[in-house]
Amino acid sequence: MARYLILGSGKFGRLALERLSKEDAQAGFLVVDRSPQALQAARGLSAAPVELVEAEAAAYLAASLQDSSPWDWIIPAVPVHVAFSWLRQGPLAGQNWETVAVPPELTTLTPVAVRGRDGELYLSRASHLCPDDCSEPQECPITGESRETPLYAELAALDLPGYIIEVIKSRQLAPGVGGYPPGRLLALARDLVRLAGKILVATACRCHGVVHGLERRTGR
């Protein structure tokens, strides 16, 4: 029996709840969303125990995540980079870390690379709409293109002078449902305590990912 923290109760959060509960009827779920209407829509989707919490996802995680937290998996299903937002609101809050733009070299990694307002990059190997139940095969079920080398592995192997990259691998837990263990976030925070300079924080699955940049300013 696993315990899941689902951040977001929109379409993909509800799909995660439905699919994971079907695979494990003994699982436990905590679903977090700032919208009471979205939380209400999640009621009745699972025969397994479900707790609903009205809160902003990253803020809830910043206030709640610790070594003793009961969850086995975190399912990010909100339109933000949860790991980065958690760092900024939690472990790095009040410290000398600033957001920096991701270097342009990363735009060549995937056919689709969209830059966000904080200089982050949203990467995708698919220029089409993926099915919401994709099983992440080594060959794209739509185009037949090879996906043998996962995007998370390609990001982790990058050698960019002046940058350290930390990659959170999103593991597929059910068709179209990705997540990572809480301990991976806690380990990321411990790593950053020891680092300085420019850091790239990425979360990625086989085909899609998001990368934010951080820089630790010293001597302030």
Buried (B, 14 or more C-beta within 10 A) or exposed (E): EBBBBBBBBBEBBBBBBBBBBBEBEEBBBBBBBBEEEBBEBBEEBBEBEBEBBEBBBBBBBBEBBEEEBEBBBBBBBBEBBBBBBBBBBBBBEEBEBEEBEBBEEBBEBBEEBEBBEBBBBBBBBBEEEBEEEBEBEEEBEEEEEEBEEBBBEBBBEBEEEEBBBBBBBBBBBBBBBBBBBBEBBBEBBEEBEEEEEBBBBBBBBBBBBBBBBBBBEEEE
